[in-house]
Amino acid sequence: MEDSPQVSNSFMTFMKEAPEQQQAWMEAVHKLDAASRLDPKTEEIAYIAVLAAVRLESGLPFHVKHAKQLGATREEIISAVLLGLPAAGNVVVQALPAALQAYDSE
């Protein structure tokens, strides 16, 4: 199995400089994951679409690599990034290079 995806520099700084807030954040994330009725792969693909739409490209490598580990294809990653085109407009296209670079690495 591939190595675990690496978190962004921003999130690493958050973990180091604000450990109590990061712990609280992760507890909320785990509770939300437990409440989700989506399978893990679908959840990651949906999250990639959200990251692209809200222009949080720094989180894409981690989530794209995780989706790939869960069986997502390159085409599914492209579709996820572009899913927000009707609602968010072409800003999602800016996320495509980072997503594909993460998918194609390793």
N, C-alpha and C positions, 0 to 999 in steps of 0.2 A: 504494500500500500504506500501511496505517496506520503511525503511529510505533511504535517498539518499546515494549513495556510497561515501566513504571517500577518499579523495585524499592522495597520498603518502606523507611521511615525506619530501621528496625532493621537491615536488611541494608546500607543505605548507611553507617551508623555502623560496622558490622562491617568493611566494605571500607576505610573511612578509618582506623579505629583499630587494626585488626589485619590489615594487608595480607598478611603471611606466612601466617597461619592461613587467611585468606580464599582465598589462592591454592591452598593445599593442599586446602581444601574443594572448590574448583571443579575441581581436577584429579580428585578422587574422583568428583564429579558427572559429569564428562565421561566418565570410564571406565565408570561405571555406565550412562550413556546409550548408550555404544558397545556394551555387553554386552546391552542390552535387545533383546528380539525383538518388542516392540510398536512399531507405527507411531507417529510423533510425536503425532498427535492423540489416539490412544487412551491414550498415556502421560500426556499432560497431563490428560485427563479422569480417569484413575485417580488421578493425583496430587492433583487437586482433591478427590476423595473422601477421600483420606488426610488432607489438610489440614483438612477439615471434621470428620473423626472425632477427630483429635487436638487440635482447637480452636486451630489456628494460622491464625487469620483474617487476620493481617497479610500473609501470603503469597498470599492468594486473589486480590487484584486483578491482580498480575503474571501468575499462572498462568491465570486466567480470560481475560484479554486475549490471552495467547499462544494459548490453546485456540481462541478466537474467530478469531484470525488463521489458524489451521490448519484452520478450517472448522467448528468446533463450533457447534451451534445453541444458542439460549437454553434449549430444552427439554433438551438433553443436559447443559448445565451444572446445571440444576435436578436432573436425575436423578443426576448425579455427587455433588452435595452431599447428596442424600437417600439415596444408596446405603447409607450406614453406619447407617441407622435400626435395622435388626434387631440389629446387633452393638454399636453405640455408644449407641443410644438417641436421644432427642430433642435431645441436645446439638448434633447436626448442623444442626438447624433454625436455630440461632443464626447459622450461617454463610451462610444463604440471602440475607439482605439485602446483605451485603458482596459476595457473588458476583454478584448481579443488578445491583447498582449498577455494578460494574466492567464487566459485560457491556453494559449499556445506555449507558454513557458513550461519548462520541464518535460 
